[in-house]
Amino acid sequence: MQLSEKRIDLTNFEEDPSYFENVELLASIKSFNLQEIRRRYNKSKDKSRTGSVERREPAVGGIAHLKIENGNLIESELIGKIIEARGIDFTNVHLTFSSDNKIISFSAGSLQPDIIQNDWFSYIHTVKWNNENNRLLVTSSGADILMELERDSWDVRWEWQAWENGINRGFNPDTGEEHILTRSPEKYVELKNNHDIQVILIENPSEKSLPTALRAAFINCANYDRTDNQIIATLFHSGEVIKIDKKSTDYTPIIKDLTKPHGGSTFKDGYMTTDTAGGKVKYLEHNQLLSYDFSNLPGKHPDVKNLEWLQTSHSIDHTIITIDSNRSNMTFFDVKEQKRMHVDFDPNWAMQDFVFVPEKAKSLIQLSKNYFKNHKDVLH
């Protein structure tokens, strides 16, 4: 059935900071040099695919503790610095975040975090606990793979790789050449014998990594659906959000025709995603797609002119909160009451993601602060 799409200009929402409740957040910052990221983005904006074709030097990022009251950022404390901080999740019993190709997880009742590593961790973008807090969902973006790890043992209990499920063709925007990706030596020989284009074998991502532009899918986000049996994944390159059945491994598109999207998730009775370069947050309910448009909002950095970059979004009740990288703020907007507010953060921050702080688990923040203070090895 054909979807109907309705554009909603956020400038028509009333700017009213007093309407929104105070919130406490933890944010992952992948780099403290947003200007360098903007430079790379501007350099690649005219290419058919955003991103590098070579492994760049990982950036130093960190985790920040934020308190927002009456539309103002009243507290902004850096808990610790880590390499390429992206994925973050905070539940009543776990505080977990990713650092490049490993995961650091603090748990209630434990004085030291678990440092989780796996040969197939590459450019980790998201970490997400299931409803029972006994499985951790990981997006290993550099290997186009989703992995579900069992708590304590950290064994892989389920995985889904795009290359093995019909999404195995990458593209080099510098040369214009297409390639096929596989991690199976047997499949590599078969593909070489049956195709005229380049076939790339990745047996160990730590030794042979795939920078952004060369990936087939670039899965940059994964969330559990309303049950743990379904996974929602966001595909950056193809511009779609898909739903994966864990048992059958089949997938179906939920929202399509996006531009470099992030953060597909459930929202109200439907699904939400951030149309990053399109400058919109999209909400699909039944057969109607509501597109909340940021493009007319003021405050954009002059280096990015007419470009948009909404990093990701999360929701609470009827309120959606979006990281707006080109305006260096977090935009709160209530889709029911049509209210909005904008909370500025440090313009040097490349904020990647954020989570709400559970009241019952605040002690984990202090635990992580103590660990960062005494262990500099998390930087390496």
C-alpha positions in Angstrom: 0.0 0.0 0.0 1.3 3.5 -0.9 2.5 5.6 2.0 1.2 9.1 2.4 3.9 11.6 3.6 3.2 14.8 5.5 5.9 17.4 6.0 5.7 19.3 9.3 7.9 22.4 9.6 9.4 22.6 13.1 9.5 26.4 12.9 5.7 26.3 13.3 6.1 24.7 16.7 6.0 27.1 19.6 9.4 27.6 21.3 8.6 27.0 24.9 11.4 25.7 27.2 9.1 25.9 30.3 6.9 23.2 28.8 9.6 20.4 28.9 10.6 18.5 32.0 14.1 18.6 33.3 16.3 15.7 32.1 19.6 14.0 33.1 21.5 12.4 30.3 24.8 10.6 29.5 26.1 11.4 26.0 28.8 9.8 23.9 31.1 12.2 22.0 33.0 10.5 19.2 35.4 13.4 18.8 36.2 16.8 20.4 37.1 18.2 17.0 33.8 18.7 15.2 35.5 21.1 12.8 37.6 18.3 11.4 34.6 16.1 10.8 32.8 19.0 9.0 35.9 19.4 6.8 35.8 15.7 5.8 32.0 15.9 5.3 32.3 18.9 3.0 35.1 17.2 1.1 33.0 14.1 0.4 29.6 15.7 0.0 29.7 15.6 -3.8 30.7 11.9 -3.9 28.2 9.2 -4.5 28.9 7.9 -1.0 29.8 9.8 2.2 32.9 8.6 4.1 36.5 7.6 3.7 38.0 4.8 1.6 41.0 4.4 3.9 41.3 3.8 7.6 41.7 7.2 9.3 43.4 7.7 12.7 40.8 7.1 15.5 39.8 10.2 17.4 39.7 10.8 21.1 36.1 11.2 22.4 34.4 10.7 25.7 31.3 10.3 27.9 29.6 13.4 29.3 27.1 13.8 32.1 24.5 16.4 31.2 21.7 18.1 33.2 19.1 20.1 31.4 16.7 22.5 33.3 14.3 25.0 31.8 15.9 24.8 28.4 19.5 25.3 29.7 22.4 23.0 30.0 23.2 23.6 33.7 25.8 20.9 34.1 28.2 19.4 31.6 30.8 17.1 33.1 33.2 14.9 31.2 33.2 11.5 32.9 36.1 10.2 30.9 37.9 10.1 27.6 37.9 7.1 25.3 38.7 6.4 21.7 35.8 6.9 19.3 33.0 6.9 21.8 29.8 6.0 20.0 27.4 3.3 21.4 26.0 3.9 24.8 23.2 2.3 26.9 22.1 2.8 30.5 19.7 0.5 32.3 18.9 -0.1 36.0 21.7 -2.6 36.2 24.2 -1.8 33.4 26.1 1.2 32.1 27.7 0.2 28.8 29.5 2.0 26.0 31.7 1.3 23.1 35.3 2.4 22.4 36.2 1.9 18.8 36.6 -2.0 18.6 35.8 -2.9 22.2 33.0 -2.5 24.8 33.2 -1.3 28.4 30.3 -2.4 30.6 29.7 -1.5 34.3 27.2 -3.5 36.3 25.5 -3.0 39.6 27.4 -4.7 42.4 30.7 -4.8 40.6 33.7 -2.5 41.2 35.4 -3.1 37.9 33.9 -3.0 34.4 34.0 -5.9 31.9 36.1 -5.1 28.9 34.5 -7.0 26.0 36.4 -7.8 22.8 35.7 -10.0 19.8 37.5 -10.6 16.5 34.5 -9.3 14.6 34.2 -6.0 16.5 34.9 -3.2 14.1 33.9 0.5 14.3 31.2 -0.4 16.9 28.3 2.1 16.7 25.6 1.0 19.1 25.2 -1.2 22.1 21.7 -2.0 23.4 20.5 -4.2 26.3 17.3 -6.3 25.9 14.3 -6.1 28.2 15.7 -8.7 30.6 19.2 -7.1 30.7 20.8 -10.5 29.9 21.6 -10.0 26.2 23.6 -7.1 24.6 22.9 -6.2 21.0 26.0 -4.8 19.2 26.3 -3.2 15.8 29.8 -3.9 14.4 29.5 -1.4 11.6 32.9 -2.0 10.0 31.9 -5.7 9.4 28.3 -5.0 8.5 27.3 -7.4 11.3 24.9 -7.5 14.3 25.8 -9.6 17.3 23.9 -10.5 20.4 26.1 -11.3 23.4 25.1 -13.2 26.5 25.8 -11.3 29.7 28.7 -12.6 31.9 30.1 -15.0 29.4 29.9 -12.5 26.5 29.5 -15.4 24.1 27.8 -14.7 20.8 24.3 -16.2 20.9 22.9 -14.7 17.7 24.4 -12.8 14.7 23.3 -11.4 11.4 25.6 -10.2 8.7 24.4 -8.2 5.8 26.8 -9.9 3.4 25.3 -13.3 4.2 21.7 -12.0 3.8 21.7 -10.5 0.4 23.5 -7.2 1.0 27.1 -7.9 0.0 27.9 -5.3 -2.7 30.1 -2.3 -1.8 31.2 0.6 -3.9 34.4 2.7 -4.0 33.4 6.4 -4.7 37.0 7.3 -5.6 37.3 4.8 -8.4 33.7 4.2 -9.3 34.2 0.4 -9.0 31.8 -2.0 -7.3 33.0 -4.9 -5.2 31.5 -8.0 -3.4 32.2 -8.7 0.2 32.5 -12.0 2.0 34.1 -13.5 5.1 34.0 -17.1 3.8 37.1 -18.4 2.0 34.9 -21.0 0.2 32.4 -18.3 -0.8 35.3 -16.1 -2.0 36.4 -18.7 -4.5 32.9 -19.3 -5.7 32.3 -15.5 -6.1 35.6 -15.1 -7.9 34.6 -17.8 -10.4 31.2 -16.4 -11.1 31.7 -12.6 -11.2 33.8 -10.2 -13.2 34.0 -7.5 -10.4 36.4 -7.5 -7.5 35.7 -9.8 -4.6 37.1 -8.8 -1.2 37.6 -11.4 1.5 37.5 -10.1 5.1 38.6 -12.9 7.5 39.7 -10.6 10.4 38.4 -7.0 10.5 41.2 -6.0 12.9 43.7 -6.8 10.1 41.7 -5.8 7.1 39.1 -3.1 8.0 36.4 -1.6 5.9 36.2 2.2 6.1 32.8 3.9 5.8 32.5 4.2 2.0 33.5 0.7 1.2 30.9 -1.1 3.3 27.9 -2.8 1.8 25.2 -1.8 4.2 26.9 0.2 7.0 24.6 -0.8 9.8 25.0 2.1 12.1 22.2 1.4 14.6 20.2 -1.5 15.9 17.4 -1.6 18.5 15.1 -4.3 19.8 11.5 -4.1 18.5 8.6 -4.4 21.0 9.7 -7.9 21.6 13.3 -9.3 21.6 12.4 -11.6 18.6 12.6 -8.7 16.2 15.5 -6.3 15.5 15.3 -2.9 14.0 18.4 -1.9 12.0 19.4 1.3 10.2 21.3 1.0 6.9 23.3 4.2 6.2 24.2 3.4 2.5 20.9 2.2 1.2 18.9 4.8 3.2 16.4 2.5 5.0 15.3 1.1 8.2 14.7 -2.7 8.2 13.1 -5.2 10.6 15.0 -8.5 11.0 13.3 -11.7 12.3 15.9 -13.3 14.6 14.7 -16.8 14.0 14.3 -16.8 10.2 17.0 -14.0 9.6 14.6 -12.6 6.9 14.3 -8.8 6.8 11.8 -6.4 5.5 12.1 -2.6 5.0 10.1 -0.4 7.3 11.0 3.1 6.2 12.8 3.8 2.9 14.2 6.6 0.7 16.2 8.2 3.5 19.5 10.1 3.2 22.2 8.7 5.5 19.8 7.7 8.3 20.5 6.9 11.9 18.6 5.6 14.9 15.6 3.5 13.8 13.5 2.7 16.8 9.9 2.2 18.0 7.9 5.3 18.8 4.3 5.4 20.1 2.4 2.9 17.9 4.9 3.0 15.0 8.5 3.5 14.1 10.8 6.5 14.1 14.2 7.3 12.4 16.5 10.3 11.8 16.8 11.2 8.2 20.3 12.6 8.9 21.3 14.4 5.7 17.7 15.0 4.8 17.2 17.2 7.9 14.1 15.4 9.1 12.9 13.1 11.8 10.4 10.6 10.3 7.6 8.8 12.2 5.7 6.0 10.5 2.3 5.1 12.0 0.1 2.7 10.1 0.3 4.0 6.5 1.2 7.6 7.1 4.7 9.0 7.3 5.1 12.2 9.3 8.3 14.2 8.4 9.4 16.7 11.0 11.5 19.2 9.1 14.5 21.0 10.7 15.7 22.8 7.6 14.2 26.2 8.3 15.5 26.4 11.9 18.1 29.1 12.6 21.5 28.6 14.2 23.4 26.5 11.6 27.2 26.8 11.6 28.3 28.8 8.5 30.7 26.0 7.4 27.8 23.8 6.5 25.6 26.4 4.8 22.6 24.5 3.4 23.6 21.0 4.6 21.8 19.2 7.4 23.2 16.6 9.8 20.8 15.3 12.4 22.9 12.7 14.2 20.2 10.6 16.0 17.0 10.8 18.0 15.4 9.3 21.0 11.9 9.7 22.5 10.1 9.9 25.9 6.3 9.9 25.8 5.3 12.3 23.0 8.7 14.2 23.0 11.5 13.5 20.5 15.0 14.6 21.3 17.4 15.0 18.3 21.1 15.8 18.2 21.6 18.5 15.6 25.3 18.5 14.8 25.2 21.4 12.4 23.5 23.7 15.0 25.4 22.2 18.0 22.2 21.7 20.0 19.7 19.1 21.2 16.2 19.9 19.8 13.3 18.8 22.0 9.9 18.7 20.3 6.6 17.4 21.4 4.6 16.0 18.5 1.3 16.2 20.4 1.4 19.7 21.8 3.6 21.1 19.0 6.2 22.7 21.4 9.9 22.8 21.0 13.1 23.9 22.7 16.8 23.9 21.7 19.6 23.2 24.2 23.1 24.2 23.0 26.2 22.1 23.8 29.9 22.6 23.2 30.4 23.5 19.5 33.6 21.4 19.5 31.7 18.2 20.4 30.7 15.7 17.7 28.0 14.2 19.9 27.1 10.7 18.7 24.4 9.4 21.0 22.7 9.8 24.4 20.7 7.9 27.0 18.5 8.9 29.9 19.9 8.4 33.4 17.9 5.9 35.4 17.3 7.2 38.9 18.0 3.8 40.5 21.4 3.4 38.8 23.1 6.8 39.3 25.8 5.1 41.4 27.2 3.6 38.2 28.1 7.1 37.0 30.4 7.5 40.0 31.8 4.0 39.5 32.7 4.9 35.9 34.2 8.2 36.9 36.5 6.5 39.4 37.5 3.9 36.8 38.4 6.5 34.2 40.4 8.5 36.8 42.5 5.5 37.7 42.8 3.6 34.4 44.2 5.5 31.4 44.4 2.2 29.4 40.8 2.7 28.2 42.3 5.2 25.7 44.1 2.5 23.8 
